[in-house]
Amino acid sequence: MDQSDLSFFGLLALTAIVYYLWDRSRKADAEAASAETIRATIELARIRDVYRALEKTGEEGSFAILAAPQTTTPEEDDPIHLQLAIHGGKAGVDWVLLSDQNIAEQERFIQFATARGFAVTELDDDVPYLRVEAGVRSPELCIDALRELYGLQSDDVVDLEANGFDWPASGTQVAAGPRDG
């Protein structure tokens, strides 16, 4: 081999190494972006879209926290939180027992869910919560709880914090924004 052959193979090897490092960096950036938490506001009626996206593209541990600011009282500024999440390979509804209001309202939520034929299980994965595996009826359970227990309407907005799945779903808006009123 002459000097030009060695230079060519050296350049080829260097190009392969640079491409390999670039590709690894690109994939790491994509994985990091998918692990980012998305925050938005959505209309109550869009909870169905969030659930479909969670079911379609989520995996174990994926979640969407829904916080309803309209549920606060003058003395309490922490809203009611409902969570759609995948646990044990199944999507369901969680009533997370962290906020004072969720703790105070847990019996009311249990009665609401059981009156509709759902089993409520108490779980604790470093955080205590009530779990309802309502299958395809999970978004309706969330929407109905916010409507019937707290008086929200379909066009009222809730805060969304989503992680571990593709949102917004293709062709949807991130936020509906507050209503004029």
Order of alpha helices (4+ residues) and beta strands (2+ residues): alpha-beta-alpha-beta-beta-beta-alpha-alpha-beta-beta-alpha-beta
